[in-house]
């Protein structure tokens, strides 16, 4: 260009993005328009939430704890939606992170929710003495059916002193033998 002074590129044409990659939600400029003023917003992004691990907080002064295994659990956020949790109570699936990010909105740094089984288990409480372990390490309780002792395999899940919560006991079973050590000697599960 003869006679025209070349002063170099205008700073308003430089766009600095402080991250290596960006998920663009909207663009505030269009082709053919004048360049934006310095400092003007040219793109906005969706909030990208990084994978995170859940922690339990104290409630009413009682320390919170998470179950030993995250298998079968999900996080129900106080705001309503439920997201799956992965081993170690981590949330990292893209869909789960998007749901949490939507709930957090802008500016929030924490959220609250409840950890619960996706498919609740049905527990039956029996007296501790009713549960028998056989030589193979299987656990069972005995019922009486047509005058005969019948073993039913169970899994124990803790309980208060003198009682234990078990799974595996059919809902139709109303009574179990409370003293199988005396009446079921030598029987295996």
Contact map, one row per residue, 1 for C-alpha under 8 A:
111100000000000000000000000000000000000000000000000000000000000000000000000000000000000000000000000000000000000000000000000000000000000000000000000000000000000000000000000000000000000000000
111100000000000000000000000000000000000000000000000000000000000000000000000000000000000000000000000000000000000000000000000000000000000000000000000000000000000000000000000000000000000000000
111110000000000000000000000000000000000000000000000000000000000000000000000000000000000000000000000000000000000000000000000000000000000000000000000000000000000000000000000000000000000000000
111111000000000000000000000000000000000000000000000000000000000000000000000000000000000000000000000000000000000000000000000000000000000000000000000000000000000000000000000000000000000000000
001111100000000000000000000000000000000000000000000000000000000000000000000000000000000000000000000000000000000000000000000000000000000000000000000000000000000000000000000000000000000000000
000111110000000000000000000000000000000000000000000000000000000000000000000000000000000000000000000000000000000000000000000000000000000000000000000000000000000000000000000000000000000000000
000011111000000000000000000000000000000000000000000000000000000000000000000000000000000000000000000000000000000000000000000000000000000000000000000000000000000000000000000000000000000000000
000001111100000000000000000000000000000000000000000000000000000000000000000000000000000000000000000000000000000000000000000000000000000000000000000000000000000000000000000000000000000000000
000000111110100000000000000000000000000000000000000000000000000000000000000000000000000000000000000000000000000000000000000000000000000000000000000000000000000000000000000000000000000000000
000000011111110000000000000000000000000000000000000000000000000000000000000000000000000000000000000000000000000000000000000000000000000000000000000000000000000000000000000000000000000000000
000000001111110000000000000000000000010000000000000000000000000000000000000000000000000000000000000000000000000000000000000000000000000000000000000000000000000000000000000000000000000000000
000000000111111000000000000000000011111000000000000000000000000000000000000000000000000000000000000000000000000000000000000000000000000000000000000000000000000000000000000000000000000000000
000000001111111000000000000000000011000000000000000000000000000000000000000000000000000000000000000000000000000000000000000000000000000000000000000000000000000000000000000000000000000000000
000000000111111100000000000000000000000000000000000000000000000000000000000000000000000000000000000000000000000000000000000000000000000000000000000000000000000000000000000000000000000000000
000000000001111110000000000000000000000000000000000000000000000000000000000000000000000000000000000000000000000000000000000000000000000000000000000000000000000000000000000000000000000000000
000000000000011111000000000000000000000000000000000000000000000000000000000000000000000000000000000000000000000000000000000000000000000000000000000000000000000000000000000000000000000000000
000000000000001111110000000000000000000000000000000000000000000000000000000000000000000000000000000000000000000000000000000000000000000000000000000000000000000000000000000000000000000000000
000000000000000111110000000000000000000000000000000000000000000000000000000000000000000000000000000000000000000000000000000000000000000000000000000000000000000000000000000000000000000000000
000000000000000011111100000000000000000000000000000000000000000000000000000000000000000000000000000000000000000000000000000000000000000000000000000000000000000000000000000000000000000000000
000000000000000011111100000000000000000000000000000000000000000000000000000000000000000000000000000000000000000000000000000000000000000000000000000000000000000000000000000000000000000000000
000000000000000000111110000000000000000000000000000000000000000000000000000000000000000000000000000000000000000000000000000000000000000000000000000000000000000000000000000000000000000000000
000000000000000000111111000000000000000000001000000000000000000000000000000000000000000000000000000000000000000000000000000000000000000000000000000000000000000000000000000000000000000000000
000000000000000000001111100000000000000000001100000000000000000000000000000000000000000000000000000000000000000000000000000000000000000000000000000000000000000000000000000000000000000000000
000000000000000000000111111000000000000000111100000000000000000000000000000000000000000000000000000000000000000000000000000000000000000000000000000000000000000000000000000000000000000000000
000000000000000000000011111000000000000000111100000000000000000000000000000000000000000000000000000000000000000000000000000000000000000000000000000000000000000000000000000000000000000000000
000000000000000000000001111100000000000000111000000000000000000000000000000000000000000000000000000000000000000000000000000000000000000000000000000000000000000000000000000000000000000000000
000000000000000000000001111111000000000001110000000000000000000000000000000000000000000000000000000000000000000000000000000000000000000000000000000000000000000000000000000000000000000000000
000000000000000000000000011111000000000011100000000000000000000000000000000000000000000000000000000000000000000000000000000000000000000000000000000000000000000000000000000000000000000000000
000000000000000000000000001111101011000001100000000000000000000000000000000000000000000000000000000000000000000000000000000000000000000000000000000000000000000000000000000000000000000000000
000000000000000000000000001111111000000000000000000000000000000000000000000000000000000000000000000000000000000000000000000000000000000000000000000000000000000000000000000000000000000000000
000000000000000000000000000011111000000000000000000000000000000000000000000000000000000000000000000000000000000000000000000000000000000000000000000000000000000000000000000000000000000000000
000000000000000000000000000001111100000000000000000000000000000000000000000000000000000000000000000000000000000000000000000000000000000000000000000000000000000000000000000000000000000000000
000000000000000000000000000011111110000000000000000000000000000000000000000000000000000000000000000000000000000000000000000000000000000000000000000000000000000000000000000000000000000000000
000000000000000000000000000000011111000000000000000000000000000000000000000000000000000000000000000000000000000000000000000000000000000000000000000000000000000000000000000000000000000000000
000000000001100000000000000010001111100000000000000000000000000000000000000000000000000000000000000000000000000000000000000000000000000000000000000000000000000000000000000000000000000000000
000000000001100000000000000010000111110101000000000000000000000000000000000000000000000000000000000000000000000000000000000000000000000000000000000000000000000000000000000000000000000000000
000000000001000000000000000000000011111100000000000000000000000000000000000000000000000000000000000000000000000000000000000000000000000000000000000000000000000000000000000000000000000000000
000000000011000000000000000000000001111100000000000000000000000000000000000000000000000000000000000000000000000000000000000000000000000000000000000000000000000000000000000000000000000000000
000000000001000000000000000000000000111110000000000000000000000000000000000000000000000000000000000000000000000000000000000000000000000000000000000000000000000000000000000000000000000000000
000000000000000000000000000000000001111111000000000000000000000000000000000000000000000000000000000000000000000000000000000000000000000000000000000000000000000000000000000000000000000000000
000000000000000000000000000100000000001111110000000000000000000000000000000000000000000000000000000000000000000000000000000000000000000000000000000000000000000000000000000000000000000000000
000000000000000000000000001110000001000111110000000000000000000000000000000000000000000000000000000000000000000000000000000000000000000000000000000000000000000000000000000000000000000000000
000000000000000000000001111110000000000011111000000000000000000000000000000000000000000000000000000000000000000000000000000000000000000000000000000000000000000000000000000000000000000000000
000000000000000000000001111000000000000011111100000000000000000000000000000000000000000000000000000000000000000000000000000000000000000000000000000000000000000000000000000000000000000000000
000000000000000000000111110000000000000000111110000000000000000000000000000000000000000000000000000000000000000000000000000000000000000000000000000000000000000000000000000000000000000000000
000000000000000000000011100000000000000000011111000000000000000000000000000000000000000000000000000000000000000000000000000000000000000000000000000000000000000000000000000000000000000000000
000000000000000000000000000000000000000000001111100000000000000000000000000000000000000000000000000010000100000000000000000000000000000000000000000000000000000000000000000000000000000000000
000000000000000000000000000000000000000000000111110000000000000000000000000000000000000000000000010010000000000000000000000000000000000000000000000000000000000000000000000000000000000000000
000000000000000000000000000000000000000000000011111000000000000000000000000000000000000000000000110110000000000000000000000000000000000000000000000000000000000000000000000000000000000000000
000000000000000000000000000000000000000000000001111100000000000000000000000000000000000000010000100000000000000000000000000000000000000000000000000000000000000000000000000000000000000000000
000000000000000000000000000000000000000000000000111110000000000000000000000000000000000001111000100000000000000000000000000000000000000000000000000000000000000000000000000000000000000000000
000000000000000000000000000000000000000000000000011111000000000000000000000000000000000001110000000000000000000000000000000000000000000000000000000000000000000000000000000000000000000000000
000000000000000000000000000000000000000000000000001111100000000000000000000000000000000111100000000000000000000000000000000000000000000000000000000000000000000000000000000000000000000000000
000000000000000000000000000000000000000000000000000111110000000000000000000000000000000011100000000000000000000000000000000000000000000000000000000000000000000000000000000000000000000000000
000000000000000000000000000000000000000000000000000011111000000011000000000000000000000000000000000000000000000000000000000000000000000000000000000000000000000000000000000000000000000000000
000000000000000000000000000000000000000000000000000001111100001111000000000000000000000000000000000000000000000000000000000000000000000000000000000000000000000000000000000000000000000000000
000000000000000000000000000000000000000000000000000000111110001110000000000000000000000000000000000000000000000000000000000000000000000000000000000000000000000000000000000000000000000000000
000000000000000000000000000000000000000000000000000000011111111100000000000000000000000000000000000000000000000000000000000000000000000000000000000000000000000000000000000000000000000000000
000000000000000000000000000000000000000000000000000000001111111100000000000000000000000000000000000000000000000000000000000000000000000000000000000000000000000000000000000000000000000000000
000000000000000000000000000000000000000000000000000000000111110000000000000000000000000000000000000000000000000000000000000000000000000000000000000000000000000000000000000000000000000000000
000000000000000000000000000000000000000000000000000000000111111000000000000000000000000000000000000000000000000000000000000000000000000000000000000000000000000000000000000000000000000000000
000000000000000000000000000000000000000000000000000000000111111100000000000000000000000000000000000000000000000000000000000000000000000000000000000000000000000000000000000000000000000000000
000000000000000000000000000000000000000000000000000000011110111110000000000000000000000000000000000000000000000000000000000000000000000000000000000000000000000000000000000000000000000000000
000000000000000000000000000000000000000000000000000000011110011111000000000000000000000000000000000000000000000000000000000000000000000000000000000000000000000000000000000000000000000000000
000000000000000000000000000000000000000000000000000000111000001111100000000000000000000000000000000000000000000000000000000000000000000000000000000000000000000000000000000000000000000000000
000000000000000000000000000000000000000000000000000000110000000111110000000000000000000000000000000000000000000000000000000000000000000000000000000000000000000000000000000000000000000000000
000000000000000000000000000000000000000000000000000000000000000011111100000000000000000000000000000000000000000000000000000000000000000000000000000000000000000000000000000000000000000000000
000000000000000000000000000000000000000000000000000000000000000001111100000000000000000000000000000000000000000000000000000000000000000000000000000000000000000000000000000000000000000000000
000000000000000000000000000000000000000000000000000000000000000000111110000000000000001100000000000000000000000000000000000000000000000000000000000000000000000000000000000000000000000000000
000000000000000000000000000000000000000000000000000000000000000000111111100000000000111110000000000000000000000000000000000000000000000000000000000000000000000000000000000000000000000000000
000000000000000000000000000000000000000000000000000000000000000000001111100000000000011000000000000000000000000000000000000000000000000000000000000000000000000000000000000000000000000000000
000000000000000000000000000000000000000000000000000000000000000000000111110000000000000000000000000000000000000000001110000000000000000000000000000000000000000000000000000000000000000000000
000000000000000000000000000000000000000000000000000000000000000000000111111000000001100000000000000000000000000000111100000000000000000000000000000000000000000000000000000000000000000000000
000000000000000000000000000000000000000000000000000000000000000000000001111100000111100000000000000000000000000000111100000000000000000000000000000000000000000000000000000000000000000000000
000000000000000000000000000000000000000000000000000000000000000000000000111110000111100000000000000000000000000011110000000000000000000000000000000000000000000000000000000000000000000000000
000000000000000000000000000000000000000000000000000000000000000000000000011111011110000000000000000000000000000011110000000000000000000000000000000000000000000000000000000000000000000000000
000000000000000000000000000000000000000000000000000000000000000000000000001111111110000000000000000000000000001111000000000000000000000000000000000000000000000000000000000000000000000000000
000000000000000000000000000000000000000000000000000000000000000000000000000111111000000000000000000000000000001111000000000000000000000000000000000000000000000000000000000000000000000000000
000000000000000000000000000000000000000000000000000000000000000000000000000011111000000000000000000000100000000000000000000000000000000000000000000000000000000000000000000000000000000000000
000000000000000000000000000000000000000000000000000000000000000000000000000111111100000000000000000000000000000000000000000000000000000000000000000000000000000000000000000000000000000000000
000000000000000000000000000000000000000000000000000000000000000000000000000111111110000000000000001000000000000000000000000000000000000000000000000000000000000000000000000000000000000000000
000000000000000000000000000000000000000000000000000000000000000000000000011110011111000000000000000000000000000000000000000000000000000000000000000000000000000000000000000000000000000000000
000000000000000000000000000000000000000000000000000000000000000000000000011110001111100000100001001100000000000000000000000000000000000000000000000000000000000000000000000000000000000000000
000000000000000000000000000000000000000000000000000000000000000000000000111000000111110000100001000000000000000000000000000000000000000000000000000000000000000000000000000000000000000000000
000000000000000000000000000000000000000000000000000000000000000000000100111000000011111011100000000000000000000000000000000000000000000000000000000000000000000000000000000000000000000000000
000000000000000000000000000000000000000000000000000000000000000000000110000000000001111111110000000000000000000000000000000000000000000000000000000000000000000000000000000000000000000000000
000000000000000000000000000000000000000000000000000000000000000000001110000000000000111111000000000000000000000000000000000000000000000000000000000000000000000000000000000000000000000000000
000000000000000000000000000000000000000000000000000010000000000000001100000000000000011111000000000000000000000000000000000000000000000000000000000000000000000000000000000000000000000000000
000000000000000000000000000000000000000000000000000011000000000000000100000000000000111111100000000000000000000000000000000000000000000000000000000000000000000000000000000000000000000000000
000000000000000000000000000000000000000000000000001111000000000000000000000000000000111111110000000000000000000000000000000000000000000000000000000000000000000000000000000000000000000000000
000000000000000000000000000000000000000000000000001111000000000000000000000000000011110011111001100000000000000000000000000000000000000000000000000000000000000000000000000000000000000000000
000000000000000000000000000000000000000000000000011100000000000000000000000000000000010001111101100000000000000000000000000000000000000000000000000000000000000000000000000000000000000000000
000000000000000000000000000000000000000000000000001000000000000000000000000000000000000000111111100000000000000000000000000000000000000000000000000000000000000000000000000000000000000000000
000000000000000000000000000000000000000000000000000000000000000000000000000000000000000000011111110000000000000000000000000000000000000000000000000000000000000000000000000000000000000000000
000000000000000000000000000000000000000000000000000000000000000000000000000000000000000000001111111000000000000000000000000000000000000000000000000000000000000000000000000000000000000000000
000000000000000000000000000000000000000000000000000000000000000000000000000000000011000000111111111100000000000000000000000000000000000000000000000000000000000000000000000000000000000000000
000000000000000000000000000000000000000000000000111000000000000000000000000000000000000000111111111110000000000000000000000000000000000000000000000000000000000000000000000000000000000000000
000000000000000000000000000000000000000000000001100000000000000000000000000000000000000000000111111111000000000000000000000000000000000000000000000000000000000000000000000000000000000000000
000000000000000000000000000000000000000000000000000000000000000000000000000000001010000000000011111111100000000000000000000000000000000000000000000000000000000000000000000000000000000000000
000000000000000000000000000000000000000000000000100000000000000000000000000000000010000000000001111111110000000000000000000000000000000000000000000000000000000000000000000000000000000000000
000000000000000000000000000000000000000000000011100000000000000000000000000000000000000000000000111111111000000000000000000000000000000000000000000000000000000000000000000000000000000000000
000000000000000000000000000000000000000000000000000000000000000000000000000000000000000000000000011111111000000000000000000000000000000000000000000000000000000000000000000000000000000000000
000000000000000000000000000000000000000000000000000000000000000000000000000000100000000000000000001111111000000000000000000000000000000000000000000000000000000000000000000000000000000000000
000000000000000000000000000000000000000000000000000000000000000000000000000000000000000000000000000111111111111000000000000000000000000000000000000000000000000000000000000000000000000000000
000000000000000000000000000000000000000000000000000000000000000000000000000000000000000000000000000011111111000000000000000000000000000000000000000000000000000000000000000000000000000000000
000000000000000000000000000000000000000000000010000000000000000000000000000000000000000000000000000000011111000000000000000000000000000000000000000000000000000000000000000000000000000000000
000000000000000000000000000000000000000000000000000000000000000000000000000000000000000000000000000000011111100000000000000000000000000000000000000000000000000000000000000000000000000000000
000000000000000000000000000000000000000000000000000000000000000000000000000000000000000000000000000000011111111000000000000000000000000000000000000000000000000000000000000000000000000000000
000000000000000000000000000000000000000000000000000000000000000000000000000000000000000000000000000000010011111000000000000000000000000000000000000000000000000000000000000000000000000000000
000000000000000000000000000000000000000000000000000000000000000000000000000000000000000000000000000000010001111100000000000000000000000000000000000000000000000000000000000000000000000000000
000000000000000000000000000000000000000000000000000000000000000000000000000011000000000000000000000000010001111110000000000000000000000000000000000000000000000000000000000000000000000000000
000000000000000000000000000000000000000000000000000000000000000000000000000011000000000000000000000000000000011111000000000000000000000000000000000000000000000000000000000000000000000000000
000000000000000000000000000000000000000000000000000000000000000000000000001111000000000000000000000000000000001111100000000000000000000000000000000000000000000000000000000000000000000000000
000000000000000000000000000000000000000000000000000000000000000000000000001111000000000000000000000000000000000111110000000000000000000000000000000000000000000000000000000000000000000000000
000000000000000000000000000000000000000000000000000000000000000000000000111100000000000000000000000000000000000011111000000000000000000000000000000000000000000000000000000000000000000000000
000000000000000000000000000000000000000000000000000000000000000000000000111100000000000000000000000000000000000001111101000000000000000000000000000000000000000000000000000000000000000000000
000000000000000000000000000000000000000000000000000000000000000000000001110000000000000000000000000000000000000000111111100000000000000000000000000000000000000000000000000000000000000000000
000000000000000000000000000000000000000000000000000000000000000000000001110000000000000000000000000000000000000000011111000000000000000000000000000000000000000000000000000000000000000000000
000000000000000000000000000000000000000000000000000000000000000000000001000000000000000000000000000000000000000000001111100000000000000000000000000000000000000000000000000000000000000000000
000000000000000000000000000000000000000000000000000000000000000000000000000000000000000000000000000000000000000000011111110000000000000000000000000000000000000000000000000000000000000000000
000000000000000000000000000000000000000000000000000000000000000000000000000000000000000000000000000000000000000000001011111000000000000000000000000000000000000000000010000000000000000000000
000000000000000000000000000000000000000000000000000000000000000000000000000000000000000000000000000000000000000000000001111100000000000000000000000000000000000000000010000000000000000000000
000000000000000000000000000000000000000000000000000000000000000000000000000000000000000000000000000000000000000000000000111110000000000000000000000000000000000000001110000000000000000000000
000000000000000000000000000000000000000000000000000000000000000000000000000000000000000000000000000000000000000000000000011111000000000000000000000000000000000000001110100000000000000000000
000000000000000000000000000000000000000000000000000000000000000000000000000000000000000000000000000000000000000000000000001111100000000000000000000000000000001000111100000000000000000000000
000000000000000000000000000000000000000000000000000000000000000000000000000000000000000000000000000000000000000000000000000111110110000000000000000000000000000000111100000000010000000000000
000000000000000000000000000000000000000000000000000000000000000000000000000000000000000000000000000000000000000000000000000011111110000000000000000000000000000001110000000000000100000000000
000000000000000000000000000000000000000000000000000000000000000000000000000000000000000000000000000000000000000000000000000001111110000000000000000000000000000001110000000000000000000000000
000000000000000000000000000000000000000000000000000000000000000000000000000000000000000000000000000000000000000000000000000000111111000000000000000000000000000001000000000000000111100000000
000000000000000000000000000000000000000000000000000000000000000000000000000000000000000000000000000000000000000000000000000001111111000000001100000000000000000000000000000000011111000000000
000000000000000000000000000000000000000000000000000000000000000000000000000000000000000000000000000000000000000000000000000001111111100000111000000000000000000000000000000000000001000000000
000000000000000000000000000000000000000000000000000000000000000000000000000000000000000000000000000000000000000000000000000000001111110000111000000000000000000000000000000000000001100000001
000000000000000000000000000000000000000000000000000000000000000000000000000000000000000000000000000000000000000000000000000000000011111111110000000000000000000000000000000000000000000000001
000000000000000000000000000000000000000000000000000000000000000000000000000000000000000000000000000000000000000000000000000000000001111111100000000000000000000000000000000000000000000000111
000000000000000000000000000000000000000000000000000000000000000000000000000000000000000000000000000000000000000000000000000000000000111111000000000000000000000000000000000000000000000000010
000000000000000000000000000000000000000000000000000000000000000000000000000000000000000000000000000000000000000000000000000000000000111111000000000000000000000000000000000000000000000000000
000000000000000000000000000000000000000000000000000000000000000000000000000000000000000000000000000000000000000000000000000000000000111111100000000000000000000000000000000000000000000000000
000000000000000000000000000000000000000000000000000000000000000000000000000000000000000000000000000000000000000000000000000000000000111111110000000000001000000000000000000000000000000000001
000000000000000000000000000000000000000000000000000000000000000000000000000000000000000000000000000000000000000000000000000000000011110011111000000000001111000000000000000000000000000000001
000000000000000000000000000000000000000000000000000000000000000000000000000000000000000000000000000000000000000000000000000000000011100001111100000000111110000000000000000000000000000000001
000000000000000000000000000000000000000000000000000000000000000000000000000000000000000000000000000000000000000000000000000000000111000000111110000000111100000000000000000000011001000000000
000000000000000000000000000000000000000000000000000000000000000000000000000000000000000000000000000000000000000000000000000000000100000000011111000011110000000000000000000000011001000000000
000000000000000000000000000000000000000000000000000000000000000000000000000000000000000000000000000000000000000000000000000000000000000000001111100011110000000000000000000010111000000000000
000000000000000000000000000000000000000000000000000000000000000000000000000000000000000000000000000000000000000000000000000000000000000000000111111111000000000000000000000000011000000000000
000000000000000000000000000000000000000000000000000000000000000000000000000000000000000000000000000000000000000000000000000000000000000000000011111111000000000000000000000000000000000000000
000000000000000000000000000000000000000000000000000000000000000000000000000000000000000000000000000000000000000000000000000000000000000000000001111100000000000000000000000000000000000000000
000000000000000000000000000000000000000000000000000000000000000000000000000000000000000000000000000000000000000000000000000000000000000000000001111110000000000000000000000000000000000000000
000000000000000000000000000000000000000000000000000000000000000000000000000000000000000000000000000000000000000000000000000000000000000000000001111111000000000000000000000000000000000000000
000000000000000000000000000000000000000000000000000000000000000000000000000000000000000000000000000000000000000000000000000000000000000000000111101111100000000000000000000000000000000100000
000000000000000000000000000000000000000000000000000000000000000000000000000000000000000000000000000000000000000000000000000000000000000000000111100111110000000000000000000000000000000000000
000000000000000000000000000000000000000000000000000000000000000000000000000000000000000000000000000000000000000000000000000000000000000000011110000011111000000000000000000000000000000000011
000000000000000000000000000000000000000000000000000000000000000000000000000000000000000000000000000000000000000000000000000000000000000000011110000001111100000000000001100000000000000000001
000000000000000000000000000000000000000000000000000000000000000000000000000000000000000000000000000000000000000000000000000000000000000001111000000000111110000000000001100000000000000000001
000000000000000000000000000000000000000000000000000000000000000000000000000000000000000000000000000000000000000000000000000000000000000000111000000000011111000000000111100000000000000000000
000000000000000000000000000000000000000000000000000000000000000000000000000000000000000000000000000000000000000000000000000000000000000000110000000000001111100000000111000000000000000000000
000000000000000000000000000000000000000000000000000000000000000000000000000000000000000000000000000000000000000000000000000000000000000000100000000000000111110000011110000000000000000000000
000000000000000000000000000000000000000000000000000000000000000000000000000000000000000000000000000000000000000000000000000000000000000000000000000000000011111000011110000000000000000000000
000000000000000000000000000000000000000000000000000000000000000000000000000000000000000000000000000000000000000000000000000000000000000000000000000000000001111100011000000000000000000000000
000000000000000000000000000000000000000000000000000000000000000000000000000000000000000000000000000000000000000000000000000010000000000000000000000000000000111110111000000000000000000000000
000000000000000000000000000000000000000000000000000000000000000000000000000000000000000000000000000000000000000000000000000000000000000000000000000000000000011111110000000000000000000000000
000000000000000000000000000000000000000000000000000000000000000000000000000000000000000000000000000000000000000000000000000000000000000000000000000000000000001111110000000000000000000000000
000000000000000000000000000000000000000000000000000000000000000000000000000000000000000000000000000000000000000000000000000000111000000000000000000000000000000111110000000000000000000000000
000000000000000000000000000000000000000000000000000000000000000000000000000000000000000000000000000000000000000000000000000011110000000000000000000000000000001111111000000000000000000000000
000000000000000000000000000000000000000000000000000000000000000000000000000000000000000000000000000000000000000000000000000011110000000000000000000000000001111111111100000000000000000000000
000000000000000000000000000000000000000000000000000000000000000000000000000000000000000000000000000000000000000000000000001111000000000000000000000000000001111000111110000000000000000000000
000000000000000000000000000000000000000000000000000000000000000000000000000000000000000000000000000000000000000000000000001111000000000000000000000000000111100000011111100000000000000000000
000000000000000000000000000000000000000000000000000000000000000000000000000000000000000000000000000000000000000000000000111100000000000000000000000000000111100000001111100000000000000000000
000000000000000000000000000000000000000000000000000000000000000000000000000000000000000000000000000000000000000000000000000000000000000000000000000000011110000000000111110000000000000000000
000000000000000000000000000000000000000000000000000000000000000000000000000000000000000000000000000000000000000000000000000100000000000000000000000000011100000000000111111010000000000000000
000000000000000000000000000000000000000000000000000000000000000000000000000000000000000000000000000000000000000000000000000000000000000000000000000000000000000000000001111110000000000000000
000000000000000000000000000000000000000000000000000000000000000000000000000000000000000000000000000000000000000000000000000000000000000000000000000000000000000000000000111111000000000000000
000000000000000000000000000000000000000000000000000000000000000000000000000000000000000000000000000000000000000000000000000000000000000000000000000000000000000000000000011111000000000000000
000000000000000000000000000000000000000000000000000000000000000000000000000000000000000000000000000000000000000000000000000000000000000000000010000000000000000000000000111111110000000000000
000000000000000000000000000000000000000000000000000000000000000000000000000000000000000000000000000000000000000000000000000000000000000000000000000000000000000000000000001111110000000000000
000000000000000000000000000000000000000000000000000000000000000000000000000000000000000000000000000000000000000000000000000000000000000000000010000000000000000000000000000011111000000000000
000000000000000000000000000000000000000000000000000000000000000000000000000000000000000000000000000000000000000000000000000001000100000000001111000000000000000000000000000011111100000000000
000000000000000000000000000000000000000000000000000000000000000000000000000000000000000000000000000000000000000000000000000000000100000000001111000000000000000000000000000000111111000000000
000000000000000000000000000000000000000000000000000000000000000000000000000000000000000000000000000000000000000000000000000000101100000000000000000000000000000000000000000000011111000000000
000000000000000000000000000000000000000000000000000000000000000000000000000000000000000000000000000000000000000000000000000000001100000000000000000000000000000000000000000000001111111000000
000000000000000000000000000000000000000000000000000000000000000000000000000000000000000000000000000000000000000000000000000000001111000000001100000000000000000000000000000000001111111110000
000000000000000000000000000000000000000000000000000000000000000000000000000000000000000000000000000000000000000000000000000000001001000000000000000000000000000000000000000000000011111110000
000000000000000000000000000000000000000000000000000000000000000000000000000000000000000000000000000000000000000000000000000000000000000000000000000000000000000000000000000000000011111110000
000000000000000000000000000000000000000000000000000000000000000000000000000000000000000000000000000000000000000000000000000000000000000000000000000000000000000000000000000000000011111110000
000000000000000000000000000000000000000000000000000000000000000000000000000000000000000000000000000000000000000000000000000000000000000000000000000010000000000000000000000000000001111111100
000000000000000000000000000000000000000000000000000000000000000000000000000000000000000000000000000000000000000000000000000000000000000000000000000000000000000000000000000000000001111111100
000000000000000000000000000000000000000000000000000000000000000000000000000000000000000000000000000000000000000000000000000000000000000000000000000000000000000000000000000000000000000111110
000000000000000000000000000000000000000000000000000000000000000000000000000000000000000000000000000000000000000000000000000000000000010000000000000000000000000000000000000000000000000111111
000000000000000000000000000000000000000000000000000000000000000000000000000000000000000000000000000000000000000000000000000000000000011000000000000000100000000000000000000000000000000001111
000000000000000000000000000000000000000000000000000000000000000000000000000000000000000000000000000000000000000000000000000000000001110001110000000000111000000000000000000000000000000000111
